[in-house]
Amino acid sequence: MARKKEMTFEDALGELEHIVSEIETGDLPLADLMAKYSEGIKLSDFCMKSLKRAEETMDLLVKESASGVVEEELQIGG
């Protein structure tokens, strides 16, 4: 049996944007609206976890110094 391709952040975000667009039209029956909302929450959670992992990975930058390699926390924003 073929292995399922793991969803990427970009795939999840694109699908989430599509769901938001569908919900915003206001044309969905309530049952469909609830199903889309539930799916959107799951995709949003996936995206947030993906961003958190990326942020944690980037928090430790390698900086060369006179004494060798030093880890430094990444400061984003102001």
C-alpha positions as CSV (number, residue, x, y, z in Angstrom):
1,M,0.0,0.0,0.0
2,A,1.3,3.5,-0.9
3,R,2.3,5.7,1.9
4,K,0.2,8.9,2.3
5,K,2.1,12.1,1.5
6,E,2.6,14.2,4.6
7,M,0.8,17.6,4.4
8,T,3.1,20.6,4.2
9,F,2.6,24.0,5.8
10,E,1.9,25.5,2.4
11,D,-0.7,22.9,1.5
12,A,-2.5,23.3,4.8
13,L,-2.4,27.1,4.6
14,G,-3.8,27.0,1.0
15,E,-6.6,24.7,2.1
16,L,-7.3,26.9,5.1
17,E,-7.5,30.0,2.9
18,H,-9.9,28.1,0.5
19,I,-12.1,27.1,3.5
20,V,-12.2,30.7,4.8
21,S,-13.2,31.9,1.3
22,E,-16.0,29.3,1.2
23,I,-17.3,30.3,4.7
24,E,-17.2,34.0,3.9
25,T,-19.6,33.5,0.9
26,G,-22.4,32.8,3.3
27,D,-23.9,30.2,0.9
28,L,-23.1,27.1,2.8
29,P,-25.9,25.1,4.7
30,L,-25.3,25.0,8.4
31,A,-24.1,21.4,8.4
32,D,-21.5,22.1,5.7
33,L,-20.5,25.3,7.5
34,M,-19.9,23.4,10.7
35,A,-17.9,20.7,8.9
36,K,-15.8,23.4,7.1
37,Y,-15.3,25.2,10.4
38,S,-14.1,22.1,12.1
39,E,-11.7,21.2,9.3
40,G,-10.4,24.8,9.4
41,I,-9.7,24.6,13.1
42,K,-7.6,21.4,12.5
43,L,-5.7,23.0,9.6
44,S,-5.1,26.2,11.7
45,D,-3.7,24.0,14.5
46,F,-1.5,22.2,12.1
47,C,-0.2,25.5,10.7
48,M,0.4,27.0,14.2
49,K,2.3,23.9,15.3
50,S,4.4,23.9,12.1
51,L,5.3,27.6,12.6
52,K,6.2,26.9,16.3
53,R,8.5,24.1,15.2
54,A,10.1,26.4,12.6
55,E,10.5,29.1,15.2
56,E,12.1,26.8,17.7
57,T,14.5,25.5,15.1
58,M,15.5,29.1,14.1
59,D,15.8,30.2,17.8
60,L,19.2,28.5,17.9
61,L,21.5,30.2,15.3
62,V,25.0,29.2,14.9
63,K,27.5,32.0,15.2
64,E,31.2,31.6,14.8
65,S,33.3,33.3,17.5
66,A,36.9,33.3,18.6
67,S,36.2,30.4,20.8
68,G,34.4,28.3,18.2
69,V,30.8,27.8,17.5
70,V,28.2,29.5,19.8
71,E,24.5,29.1,19.8
72,E,22.5,32.3,19.9
73,E,18.7,32.9,20.3
74,L,17.1,34.5,17.3
75,Q,15.3,37.8,18.0
76,I,12.4,38.4,15.6
77,G,10.6,41.7,15.5
78,G,10.9,44.8,17.6
